[in-house]
Amino acid sequence: MKSLVEIRRDLHRIPEIGFQEDKTQKYLLAIIEELKKCYFQVDLWKTGIILTIQGSKPSFKIGWRADIDGLPIEENTGLPYESTHHGYMHACGHDFHMAIAIGLVKAFSEQQPINTTIIYFQPAEEGPGGAKPMLEWMQRERKDLLPDYLFALHIAPEYPVGTIATRSGLLFANTSELFIDLHGVGGHAAFPQHTKDMTVAAANLIMQLQTIISRNLNPLDSGVITIGKMVSGYVQNSIAEDARLEGTIRTMSAESMLLMKERIEALCKSIEIAYDCEVSIDYGSSYYQVYNEDNCARMLLETAEKVAGTTPYECPPAMTGEDFGFFLKEIPGAMFWTGANSPYGLHHASLQPDEMLLDINVRFVEQFLRDFKKR
Ligand SMILES: CC(=O)N[C@@H](CCC[C@H](N)C(=O)O)C(=O)O
């Protein structure tokens, strides 16, 4: 088998977005085939892979999940192994997540685990969400593939390599995508009086949306509204007939999410009146919060005390979203951040995590999964 660094770089070259991870699936399957043992069972679900590693003397099933999709971001790292899929990038570290999971497959191919260990290569974490339909499929048709406990990691550029950061309870936020379309009347730039300018309406709406955080949400609560993309008009001397805003909203509780949505709807109605236009809202996909089971989170931190090269850190919750939350709603487990030491953050075109994290995390997770005991 190639080294984990080579595998990570190969995967980095071929980022694919949610449910289009065909090359990624093929690449992963070829390595799994190379490592295959008689106690391995491979199942496919859409572009995902579920690898069941039968335990030698199992008393429960423990799961490990790695997400496999990339993002529609144009890479700007200048690395010799940068993305060959122009306009797409592994800008959230899923190339690392997959390489670590492959490292675990290799470790379990060399020494069979005692408990049955299931590795889930899950598509579409960035959107529209693969965890929920994957879980529902297993609950409906393949209960044998469901674990008793489930764990996952996410790289954290802001922490040094070796940091294992997690907490009991809420780790990541409730999220909802947000797509707003505005429709007015276009025309010549010199005659605004004959038009309904959707660039001006959209710009105003963006500013008003931010008041939901500052004026409607309890200051002791937290929320985020980010408009990551705005599209309007065609050319500099024509007034835009249409505009589209694309973003995401984040809250620490389901109640605050409802409040945010109510306020977004009210502000869109007011924009319709103010600019005499039509506004429609689509919430896209929503993710349930990542809520770590108390014992499971504590065991991760305890293991990080013991494994050479890892340091536990009880971290605060973050406004990140993760469809892993849907798994944790049904199955006890936990997620953690692992230090990646990159000057650029997640979803940045220059993200460059430190490859030193690969071996350390394989060792950490392998020991954690092998030693895990029910409490
Ligand atoms: C770990 C991470 O960065 N996850 C994404 C999940 C995105 C969900 C969805 N597309 C949305 O934007 O709400 C994140 O942006 O936190």
The ligand as a Tripos MOL2 file, in Angstrom:
@<TRIPOS>MOLECULE
LIG
   16    15     1     0     0
SMALL
NO_CHARGES

@<TRIPOS>ATOM
      1 C1        -17.3150   20.9530    9.1570 C.3       1 LIG1
      2 C2        -17.9640   21.9020    8.2430 C.2       1 LIG1
      3 O1        -17.3550   22.8780    7.8310 O.2       1 LIG1
      4 N1        -19.2240   21.6140    7.8820 N.am      1 LIG1
      5 C3        -20.0140   22.4620    7.0480 C.3       1 LIG1
      6 C4        -21.3770   21.8740    6.9030 C.3       1 LIG1
      7 C5        -22.2190   22.6450    5.9190 C.3       1 LIG1
      8 C6        -23.6780   22.3460    5.9720 C.3       1 LIG1
      9 C7        -24.4930   23.1520    4.9960 C.3       1 LIG1
     10 N2        -24.0000   23.1220    3.6450 N.3       1 LIG1
     11 C8        -24.6080   24.5960    5.4680 C.2       1 LIG1
     12 O2        -23.8890   25.4620    4.9620 O.co2     1 LIG1
     13 O3        -25.4410   24.8770    6.3340 O.co2     1 LIG1
     14 C9        -20.1010   23.8700    7.6340 C.2       1 LIG1
     15 O4        -20.2090   24.8230    6.8530 O.co2     1 LIG1
     16 O5        -20.0710   24.0490    8.8710 O.co2     1 LIG1
@<TRIPOS>BOND
     1     1     2 1
     2     2     3 2
     3     2     4 1
     4     4     5 1
     5     5     6 1
     6     5    14 1
     7     6     7 1
     8     7     8 1
     9     8     9 1
    10     9    10 1
    11     9    11 1
    12    11    12 2
    13    11    13 1
    14    14    15 2
    15    14    16 1
@<TRIPOS>SUBSTRUCTURE
     1 LIG1         1 GROUP 0 **** ****
